[in-house]
C-alpha cells in the first residue's frame, strides 16, 4: 500500500509477473444513486515490459481493470446480501 485516504482513495503498488510493476489508484465518490459509490481505477505501469509497452498494453489493462471492478461490484453485492 502506497497511500490511503479513507474512505476516498487507495493507492497500491502491484506486481503482475512477468510484465513488471504498476501503481493502481482507486478513488471512491458518491454515485448519483442514493447509497451507491462510484469506484474509479487507474493503473500506471512503473517497471518492466509493461512500462516499455504501456501504449500497446493500454487496451489490455483497460479490459482487465473493467473485469476487476466487476468482481469488486459482485463482492460488495454479496456482502450486502449477507448483512
N, C-alpha and C positions, 0 to 999 in steps of 0.2 A: 504494500500500500504506500502510495506516494503522498496523498493528501486526502483528507476527509473534512467536509464542511456539512455535517449532518443538519438537516435532512436534505440538503440541496445538491451536494456534489461529492463524487467519489472518483479519485484518480488512482489507477492501478498500473503497475509495471507487469507486463505479461510476457511469457515465452511461448513461442509456437515453433517447435523444432521440426525440421532443421532450418526453417526460414529466418529465424532471428528473434528479436525482441521488439516490443512496441509499448506505447503508453496508451491506455484506454481511459477515456474520461466519460463518466456517466453523470448527467445532470438531470435533476428531477424538479418539476414545476407543476403547480396545479393545472389540471386539464379543464377544458370548458365544462365538462360534465361533472356535476357535484360528486365529491368523494373519490374522484379519479386522479391519477398522477400521470403526467407525460414524462417519459424517460427518453432522453436523447443520448446516443452512444457515438463517440468519436474515437477512432483508432488511428494512431500515428506511428508507423514503423520507425524504430530508432537504431536498429543494427541488423547486420546480416543481409542475406539476399533480399528480404522483404523491403529493406530500406533502399537498396540499389534499384529494385524493380517496383518502387512504390506506384508509379503511374500505371504500369502494366497489371499490377495486382489489385488496384483500387476497386475494380468491379467485383473481384472475388471477395475482398474484405467487406464490401457493401452487402453482398448476399449472406456471408457468414454472420455479420452483425445483425442483420434483419432476423436471421434464424435464432440468434442468441436472445434478442429481445422478445421474440415469440415464446421461447422457452421460459423466460422470466415472467411473461404475462401468464402463462399456464401455471407456474409455480405459485404466483400470487393468488390466482383464482382458486387453486386447490387449497391453499392455506386459509383463504377467506371462507370457503365452504366448510372447513373443519371447525371454525370458531362460531 
